[in-house]
């Protein structure tokens, strides 16, 4: 069966009179916030004409998986380490380097980026461990990094006295391995026995080794797991819970584990005792055990999350060796356990949930006695009122982001109209309900909860703005106070810039908020080189954050940038995300295009000077914008992208995201995926701007085949496309600050050239 395609003429339709979708309350701009200018959407009328056009030349004649595969002339580029593929990568890298490094600004950009990434006055990110604080540090000399430790008092001083726990550079050299540090998990309460995760080249897959922080060496005959995408948790000094690859038939289609076993010290992995088993048909990112402890280190509960798809899960408590299913909604995020009094599970819900004969709203943060969540004696659920178990219930323009759970209190980062605040919630006890007390933070900020200690009742948190570097504070959750510990230095001159918030009207009438950061004196004549960020998926929010490299390499040079808070993200809670799921994905693309059109209507920029940037799921967004609305943009950075959406489930671990995109093997779902999939919708004769596509060879989260094939097809069809693939580092781009500085230099040189930044 052939595909009937449509083309939208005259760009995105900006509806003048359209109601907001049901999950949206009011419009932005009703309550202006100090320090951020808010403006209504301009009166723009654009006629929408729909005309049938022929299918794109590479759209399969039908959407059966075998037909899709047969129609793909660049299937060979999916062979990650094949000689033919790597030869192609080498050739592409040389061509791209010849273009971007030839720009006389390249070396200055690289040096500026490197100075930021390796600056000695960066704020060391603190992590509570034992009676002190850990930090992982990378710079120009320690490119792989140091795991180091100091006392809390020393950390709070101007010059902390660090002791090296593990030198990753020295370890890699000694073992002749490409080790990249991926974190540690230490056994409370002493936290001197730690499970260290090491990646070969930056992949998500890691090896795990037990480390003794007192002796500062790996434990002889300690826990040692081979490379895999493990899910691990300490039970006690001699037992860990492990979900991993236990051999043939123990991984899901996405390559994630669905079995949890208890592994004893000295025991072979093959002999570990099974305590939970899901199904090979499970979706998501693999079954995961979590051991919840009180401030004294006592185990309160062992929770096992079994993902059914990307967003739905079953939740179990492991009682002894018997898993007991908890009565929770499937769209749930478990946050921790309150241990004061009867144990209460803290969680947020992404769907409405009937409990206590009432309905809890999607997005609510809740604390429910564990006993109420298990098969109870009749009548147990009637003891508490809804206000007793609901900590926070957001409005349509609010969301709960990060959560920290103490023995008797909960701290949450909350967002209202994409502006954050941090709050401590306390149980009122006999008076019923929960009280909220704000922690100190300025308005119009992004809030990030950091490491916390249940024992000392302290929590690190930070706040920042587009033009304001991060401030790190240490909160006392008993006194509801906080003291500033560190202030990150300014990395660029922000005195000449301004932040504004606007809204665009999407094709269905929904109001889409977006931020503009630009020089105050930038002319409103459409000539300002502007880069626009978007994501639009997986309930990921884009709040105001300080981007030092962006400020130095772009704002200081006269450019502007835009953050588009489109549907699919989490800015306004679950409804904002779920409104663009699966068959409604086009809404996210329409939102992004509406913002681009709105920027041109306000003459902040114009298509010639507007570049878009997106990575990972943002690569879906940017590739679709390129194929659907090339008339709205002058360039695109498409990084670590998903672009072949008809085969994404075949490229590991793509099948784990079917809850977000749908299943291309189902004809009805393949039809609406095909309507937007960037790789299949490239057209001959279309006027695409030159794009820059980039990824990493070791990316085992988003297969590099996506990026390779997009570049190859564009080039084969005569469209301009630069391609660069970093052969070291994974999806997170965290392997090496030296490589990362080159990455940023390539990004901004491409954008400066493409968008006319002088």
C-alpha positions, 0 to 999 in steps of 0.5 A, a space after each residue: 500500500 502506498 503512502 499519501 503525503 501532504 504538504 503544508 503551504 505558507 508555513 505553520 498556521 497560527 490560529 487567531 481564535 483557538 481554545 487551549 487544549 484541555 490540559 492547559 489553564 489560561 495563557 502565559 503572561 497573566 502574571 508578569 514576573 519581575 526581571 523577565 519581560 513577557 509579551 503577548 503573541 503578535 497578531 499573525 494570520 497565516 493561511 493554511 493550504 493543504 495540497 497532496 504531493 507525491 510520496 518522497 522518493 525513499 518512502 517504502 511502497 509499504 511499511 512492513 519491516 522487511 520492505 522498510 529494510 529493503 528500501 534502505 540503501 544505506 543499511 550498511 552504515 548501521 554496522 557500527 565498527 565495520 571497516 566500510 562504515 569506519 572508512 566512510 566516517 574517516 572520510 566524512 570527518 576529514 571533509 568536515 574538519 577541512 571546512 570548520 577548522 579552516 574558519 579563522 575563528 575555530 582555534 579561538 572558539 576551541 580555546 575559549 570552550 576548553 578554558 571553561 570546561 577545565 577552569 580551576 575555579 569551577 564549582 566542584 559538584 558535591 556528593 555526601 559520603 560517610 562523614 564527608 563529601 566526594 567530588 569527581 573532577 576533570 580538567 586539562 591534566 586529569 582528562 579522565 578524572 579524579 574521584 576525590 574526598 574531603 570533609 564537609 567543613 573543608 568543602 565549604 572553605 575557599 580552598 578545600 583539601 582534597 584526598 584522591 580516592 581513585 585516579 581514573 587516568 592512572 588506572 586507564 594507563 596502568 590497565 591499558 584500557 579506555 576507562 571512563 568513570 560512570 559513578 559509584 554506589 556505596 553501602 550505607 551507613 559507613 559507605 567505605 565499600 563502593 561499587 565503581 562503574 567503568 565504561 569502555 570509551 563512554 558507553 552506557 554499558 559498564 563493568 562494575 568492581 568493588 572498591 575499598 575507600 579506606 585502603 583505596 584499592 579494588 577489593 581482591 575477590 570482591 564483587 566484579 561484574 562483566 560489561 553490561 547495562 547493569 541495575 545494582 543495589 547493595 543489600 548488605 556487606 555480603 549481598 547485592 541485588 543485580 539485574 543484568 545479562 545472565 545469559 541467553 534469553 535473559 534480556 528484553 528486545 531492547 537489550 535490558 535485563 528483566 530478571 533480578 538476582 541476589 548475588 552473595 560475596 564470592 558467588 559466581 554470577 551464574 549461581 546467584 538466586 533469582 528473586 524477581 522475573 519479568 518478561 522478555 517482552 517488557 519494554 523500557 530500560 530494564 527491571 531495577 531494584 532499589 534498597 530504601 534505607 533510613 538515616 541510620 542505614 536500616 533497610 525500610 523497603 526493597 522496591 523493584 520496578 518492572 517497566 512495561 514500556 517507556 512510561 508504564 511500570 509495575 511496582 513490587 516490594 521484595 518481602 524476604 525473597 517474595 515480590 509483592 505487587 503494590 497497588 500503584 498506578 502504572 505511570 508512577 515515579 517512586 521517589 523514596 520512603 519516609 521512615 518516621 512512624 509507619 513507612 510511607 512510600 513517596 511517589 509522583 503520578 503521571 496519571 489520575 489515580 483513584 485512592 481513598 474513594 477520591 481521585 488524585 490528579 496526574 502530577 501529584 506528589 504523594 506519601 502513602 503508607 506501605 500497608 495501604 499499597 499491599 493486599 490489605 484487610 478490608 477497610 485499611 484504605 479508609 484511615 487517611 484522607 486524601 490531603 493526608 497522602 497528597 503532599 503537593 497537587 500541581 495546577 495545569 502550569 506547574 510540575 514536580 521535578 526533583 525530589 529528596 526524601 528524608 526520614 520525616 520530610 520531603 524536599 521538592 523542586 517545583 516549577 510554575 510557568 517554567 520558573 522554579 522554587 525549592 520547598 520543604 514539605 512537613 507532615 502536619 501530623 494530627 492536624 492533617 495535610 502537609 505544610 510547605 516552606 520555601 528554601 531561599 532562591 531568587 525568582 526566575 531561576 532553575 532549581 536543582 536538588 543535589 546530594 543529601 544526607 538523611 543522617 545530617 538532615 542536610 541537602 545541597 541545592 543550586 539555582 541559576 538563570 540564563 544570565 546568572 551563574 549557579 549558586 550552590 547552597 546547603 540547606 538544613 531541612 529542620 530549620 528550613 534555612 540554607 547558607 550559600 556555599 559556592 558561587 560559580 564565576 561569570 564566564 561571559 559578560 551578561 550585562 549587555 543581554 536581556 531575557 524575555 518570555 513570549 508565547 507562540 500559537 501552535 496550529 491547534 491553538 495551543 499557547 507555546 511558551 518560549 524564552 529569548 536571550 539576546 543582546 539588548 541592542 540587537 536590532 528587531 529587523 530579523 538580522 540577528 543570528 539566533 539558535 533555537 533549542 528544543 526537545 519535546 519528549 520524554 517529559 524532559 523540561 527546559 528551564 532557565 539555565 546558565 550555559 557558559 560556553 553558549 554565552 562566551 561563544 555565541 552571546 558575546 559575539 552578538 548572537 541570540 538563543 531561544 528555548 522553546 518549551 514545546 509539548 512532549 516536555 515536562 514543563 507543565 507536568 504529565 499532560 503537557 508530555 502526554 499530549 504529544 505522545 505516539 500518534 500526536 507527535 506532530 503537535 511537538 513539531 507544530 509547536 517548534 515551527 510555531 515558535 520559529 514563525 513567531 520569532 520571524 513575525 516579531 523580527 527577532 530573527 528571520 529564517 536566513 539567520 535562525 539555526 536549530 539545535 537538538 540532540 537525541 530525541 531533539 534530533 527527531 525534532 530537528 530532522 523533522 523541522 528540516 524536512 517539514 519546514 525548511 523555509 523557516 530555518 537557515 541551519 541545523 545542528 543535529 546531534 546524536 539523533 534519532 532520524 530513521 523512525 521506521 527502523 528505530 526499534 531495530 537499532 539497540 536500544 530503540 525498542 525501549 522507547 515505544 511508549 514514546 513513539 509507538 511501534 513501527 511493526 503495527 501498521 496503524 502506528 507505522 503510518 503516522 510514524 512514516 508521516 514524519 520520519 526524517 530519514 524517509 521524508 527527504 525530498 529531491 528539489 527541496 531547498 534545505 539549508 546546509 546542516 551539521 550532523 554529529 554523533 559518537 561511535 561508542 554511543 550505545 543509547 542512540 545508535 550512530 547509524 541514525 546520524 550516518 544514514 541521514 548524512 549519507 542520504 542527504 548528500 546522495 540526493 544533492 543536499 548540503 550536509 556536514 558530518 562528524 563522528 567522534 570516535 571516542 565517548 558515548 551519548 553523554 559526551 562526558 569522556 574528555 573535556 579536551 574532546 568536548 572543547 573541540 565538539 563545541 568549537 565545531 558546533 558554534 563555528 558551523 552556526 556562525 558560518 551558516 547564520 551570518 554571525 560576524 
